Amino acid sequence: GKDGLKEVYEDTLTSKELLIRGYSCAEPMNQSLPNFLPNYVKQRVSKKIHGRMIAPDTPGIRDLIKTDKQDLRESRVVPQEKLDLAVEIDIYDNKVMIASWEENLGVIIEGQKNADAQKKIFELAWEAAGKYQNKK
């Protein structure tokens, strides 16, 4: 449920690496948990945890990335048809958090090998997403 989604999402605030890598989608999150994100971002920034986000090019994401610098976030936006997400996946420490906003379902998978593999996959996606930044 919504409380569980908040709980798994807030677990990212425990990141000891001080970096969260994530695939994001703004609109489904805001529909599921209205007004949650601004408070979460304040907490993340106060803990000096940085974010790197790959997200589909949507109006909600365009608004969000306007504050990347002050929110300690670096974003890469790709065409929505390349990455049409209804879930968020965050990778940090030895954890992978998956939040399915429309289904009100959140899980955290713990395991160093899994997290390391997901970090490597994210870095490949990050590199590939960079080609779209020059087109903006």
Secondary structure, 3 states (H helix, E strand, C coil): CHHHHHHHHHHHHHCCCCEEEEECCHHHHHHHCCCHHHHHHHHHHHCCCEEEEEEECCHHHHHHHCCCCCCCEEEEEECCCCCCCCEEEEEECCEEEEEECCCCEEEEEECHHHHHHHHHHHHHHHHHHHHHHCCC
